[in-house]
Amino acid sequence: MGSRFFVISAAVLTLSVPVAAVVAPAAALAASSKSAIAVAVAPQYDTTHVYVAPEDVDSFVQSFTATFGGKSTPQYVVTVTPTPSTTSSQLIQTPVGTVSLFGFKTPIPHPFGYERNGYLVKDIDVALKEARKAGADVIVSDFPDPIGRDAVVQWPGGVNMQLYWHNTVPSYAPFQTVPENRVYVSADREAAFVKSFLAFSHGKVVSDDKKAPGIEIGRPNDTYHRLRIESDFGKMAVLVTDGHLPYPYGHDNTGYEVSNLKDTLDKAKAAGVTTLVEPFSTDGRTAAVVKFPGGYVAEIHQLVAK
């Protein structure tokens, strides 16, 4: 179900892209663990999955678009899981990130609701084969929806993601700024997660700071290990912690890059968004953490000269 948007269900809408015929072998890879085939489409097809109560759907849409711009697709009531369920589903597209929004009217079948985001892939069969080869568990086998197919995978460290494929290839404009998936993992599983995801995504580590400022996770007197990864799926921050996280850290699945943080927070406040962590500066960016109506927690940051 993940970001499937049946009839453009959020889950499916933002994911699955059938480009089976376009899947091309990747260049020779040095590491034997690398997947042989690149399956990513582009960053604008990555969507964060947001679940809110049905009564919060409209207020979330209004606040998210008021904060970041963009617009939502029409809302549909559909089944986006392989077992019986009913949810409203819509895709919210903004210049800085996309959300697949679900307001379940029935209990949510397990393990849906735990997948952090959805990635569109060129071929779902190839993607699942490559995910398994890279070390992922397929915790929800692929299943059909009205416009494609979906599956849920889990990476080492317990990181769940949905993979999608569309019968008709979608075409979305590139983001103005690419959002950052914020993945929290333990030190015990960091190496396995990074190895697996790099193999699958054909990405690269663009920074690896073993003494990143602890203020980034609400612990200003400490340091922690932070890696940043980039691939054709988009950006990712891997936050390696001991799990001693003050609220709201760990609830923030996505970080949104904006050109003016103050203006964005002003818009957010006017739209009913709560600032949980006031702006702070670290590692070439000024950042804050906010909560949207319905409970969705997000990091927002502006890059600044170091």
Buried (B, 14 or more C-beta within 10 A) or exposed (E): BBBBBBBBBBBBBBBBBBBBEEBEEBEEEEEEBBBBBBBBBBBBBBBBBBBBEBEBBBBBBBBBBBBBBBEBBEBBBBBBBBEEBBBBBBBBBBBBBBBBBBBBEEEBBEEBBBBBBBBBBBBBBBBBBBBBBBBBEBBBEBBEBBBBBBBBBBBBBEBBBBBBBBBEBBEBEEBBBBBBBBBBBEEEBBEBBBBBBBBBBBBEEEEEBEEBBBBBBBBEEBBBBBBBBBBBBBBBBBBBBEEEBEEBBBBBBBBBBBEEBEEBBEBBBEBBBEBBBEBBEBBEBBBBBBBBBBEBBBBBBBBEEE
